[in-house]
Amino acid sequence: ADSDLQGGPAAVAGGSSKQQAAAAAADGPKYVPPHLRRQQQQQQAAVGGDSGLSEAVHRRITGLLNRLAESNLQAISRDILSLYETEGRRAVADAVSTGLLAAVAEGPRATEQFACVAAVFVAGMTATARAQDIIARFLEMLVARLEQVWL
């Protein structure tokens, strides 16, 4: 027990696993089980990292973006624009941008066709809402993501 308190083998092993976990996290996004995701979200909300959206609204945006396709572009745009007007412009724009960038960059929807659908979606929402902040926020997050990957 003394060696644990004085930096002995047990303490070194604990530090080593923390370093390995940090290195693994730096490699890229990893799967996080739902129960751990909830814990992380609760911790972020407690610290003040919450985007300002309720969990239900965030799930609604995620569900709409998961169904986004050429055939239902207008209907989904209308639904998200109604959330944009009622739930807060910045928070909804952030949630939409984050969801779209994640879908375009990784996973089964990461195709050129979906990237085009996402671009039309963002442009259509910007034009319909007459709010350049939607596309500005999307482009800001896109540039940050590209810098993260390429620099």
Secondary structure, DSSP 8 states (H G I E B T S, - for coil): -HHHHTT-HHHHHHHHHHHHHHHHHHT------HHHHHHHHHHHHHHT---S--HHHHHHHHHHHHT--GGGHHHHHHHHHHHHHHH-HHHHHHHHHHHHHHHHHSSTT-SHHHHHHHHHHHHHHHHHHT-HHHHHHHHHHHHHHHHHHH-
